[in-house]
Amino acid sequence: MSLLQCVGASSLLYLAAGLVALLYFLTSLKKTVCNLPPGPRPLPLIGNLNVVDLKKPFQSLTELSKTYGNVFTVHFGPRKAVVLAGYETIKDALLNHADEFGERAEIPIFRKMTQGNGIAFSHGELWKAMRRFTLSTLRDFGMGRRTIEVRILEELNSLVKYFESYQGKPFDTKMILNNAVSNVICSILFGERFEYDDPAFLTLLKLLNENTKLLGSPMLYNFYPSLGFLFGASKTVLQNINELNAFLQKLFQEHKEEFNENNLTGFVDAFLMKQQQESKKPHTMFHNESLLFSTLDLFAAGTETTSTTVRWGLLLMMKYPEIQRKIQEEMNHVIEPGEMPKLEDRKKMPYTDAVIHEIQRFANIVPMGVSRATPTDVNFRGYVIPKGTEVIPLLTSALNDELHWKTPDQFNPSHFLDADGNFIRREAFIPFSIGRRACVGEGLAKMELFLFFAGLLRKFVFQAPPGVDKSDLDLTADVGFTLNPMPHLVCAVPCE
């Protein structure tokens, strides 16, 4: 290498270092001027990645809240976020300041996936229109009504037969519970269910599971999107989305060919009719991309969280057989022999209801919620949060808030029972989040959790496999976009 080349290389290094130092200075200056919430001082380029475990970020953020308070700033590389910790803080922001914290954060991987379409990651008027249409359509097709209860019970019957086929021998419940729960949302979306061994359906669920895992992994693409070509996980996620989209497009085409406005079978048909009604509008929001990603949002949300919660429930019943026995004793007093639990029985089964709520609290499925954003500069609790700042509602800090839960680190159904054994609602129980961006499928999920969980315990006693002691059952979470139980086998022994 010539001397001139060496000097040139050195100059470039000095220039790069100078630019980094300048950016760091400007970032620090902006923080002072804007009066951002406190937080660990960010390092050049990496921000606070030196103090955040990206494999379990919710744990790191919980620890940081003990030092910096319930409103603090953290930097994921160059990406700045404000974290809300503790139930009172989250409630104050998302309910009392709903408009100020009502936007969805621009998360690069989701932006790349959806181009801002759908329900979960859309913004502004598009989000309002899609959410309004979705809530109305879900109600039209039975969400919260007897018609959906019938569909869930029919799916439960198929699930019970599958469990019975193992004759008490160990098996993995992950895929079959995914199948069963997904079939409920599929019946609402498409007006049909899929057989458990349908290869296309199994592929669809496999892609969904893989993305759920990858999106919860250290997704460096979100912090350094301009370097996306270096990150294999983001490429796999996008490839999977393309395959999921191709599958859905085939279903959409079938529905278009068989469309009958006098016989709407589900959400997709209702959307197609809305498209026809607005076909002459030059800027309709009911375009094909909205159909695609709204359907995908509902399919993913309606499959993953509920099936994962049921899996946690069965694992916890194996771990705590005395709790399982109390549920079954309660059902024996309330439900006629040979009958299955129905929604009307829930009020007469306070202990079972308390256990289901405690499963959701303890399992802590979506510990960091889904990030919000500030549509304008926001004054909150003495700080100024600039427009467009990502806001993380740390749901795990509410579900484990020592001010609201007697034994937050323990599985304890009495959190939801009074001294007389009656079910009590707890304000800090917010697994579906709260405010404008709360889960649109909360009502459906609650119905499914009760009917699937209580129905399975009506038919089976769940036990650890032979040779495995209940004390050895691992309650450590397998971290992805949601927190799953570690892989395990279940023995479903028919009740006598």
C-alpha positions, 0 to 999 in steps of 0.5 A: 500500500502506498503512503498516499493510500495509508494517509487516505485510509487514516483520514477516513477513519478519523473522519468517521470517528469525528462524525460518530463523536458529533452525532453522540454530542448532538444526541446528548444535547437533544436529550438535555434540551427535550428533557427526556426521561432518565436512562443509562447513558448511550454509547456511540453506535450501540446505544445501551445494547451493552446493558440490555440482554436482547434474548430477554429484553423484558428482564433487562428493562425491568431491572433498569426500571429499578434504577431509573424509575417507571418512566425511562429512556433506553437506546437500542443502538441508534433507536431511542425508546421510552419505557413505561413500567408499573401498572399505574404508569401504564394506565396513566399513559394508555388510558388517561393520555390515550391520544398522546400514546395512541400511535403504533411505533414504526418498527422496521421489520414490521414496516418492511412486512406490511408496508403500513397495512393491516390492523396491528401496524397501520397508522392514522385514518387507515388504522381507524378504518380497519379497526372499526370495520374489523370490530363490527365484522367480528361481531357480525360473525358471532364474536361474543355470541352463542354462534361462536361458542358453538364453533369453539365447542365443535372444535373442542370435540375434534381436539378431545378425539385427537387427545384420546387417540394417544390413550394416555401416552406422552405427546407434544401438544404444540401443533395440535393446539395451534391447529384447533385454536387457529381453526376457530379464527379460520371459521370467522375469516374464511367460513371454514376449518381445516383438517388437522393433517392438512399439509397446506394448513400445517405448513402455514402454521409452521411458517407462523411459528417460525416467524413468532420465534424469529421476531422475538429473537435479537432482531438487529435489523430493527436497530440497523435497518440500513444493514439489513443485508447482513441479518439472516433472521430478517430475510427468513421472516420476509420469505415466510411472509411471502409464503403466507401471503401466497397461501392467503391469495389463493383463498382470496381468489376462491372467495372472489370466484364464489362470492355471493353478497347474500351469503357472506361466509366470514370476514374475507367475504365481508371485506370483498363486499366493502371493496365493491361498495367503495370501488368507485372511490379513488382513495379507498382504504379497502384495497387488496393490501388491507385485505391481505394484512388485516387477514394475516394479523387476525390469523396470527393473533387469533392463533398464537397467543391463545394456543400458547396460553392453553399450553401453559395451562396444561403444563401448570396443571401437571406441575400443580395437580392439587389445583387441577383436582380442585377445578375438576371437583368444582366442575363436578358440582356445577356441570351435569354428568356427561356434559361439557362446560359452557360459557354460562357455567363460568360464573358458577365456576369461580375457582376455574375462572381464577386459575385461567386468569392466573395462567395468563398473568403468570405466563406473561405471554407478551411481556413488552406489549407491542410498542406505541409511539407519540404522534406529537411532543408529549408532556408526561410526568414532568418529562417531554417525549418527542414526536415519533418516539417509540414507547414500550408499555412493559406489560410484565411490570404490571402483571408482576407489580408488587403493589398489586399482587401478593406473590407476583413470582408464584403461580397463585390462583388466590390472586383472583379470589376473595376470602369467600372464594368468589372471583374478583377482577384485578385492575392490574390484569392487562395481558391484552394491553389497554387503551386505543390499541388493546387487542381487538380479539380479547373477547374471542380469546377469553371465550376460547381460553375458558371453553378449551381449558375447562373442556380439556380438564373435564375429559382428562387428567394431565400428568407428566410422562412416566419417569418425570417428577412434577418437580422436574417440570420446567417453567422457564419460558422459551423466548420469542415474540411471545413467551412459550413453554419449553418443549415438553410432553403431556400425558392426557389420561381420560377421566373416570 
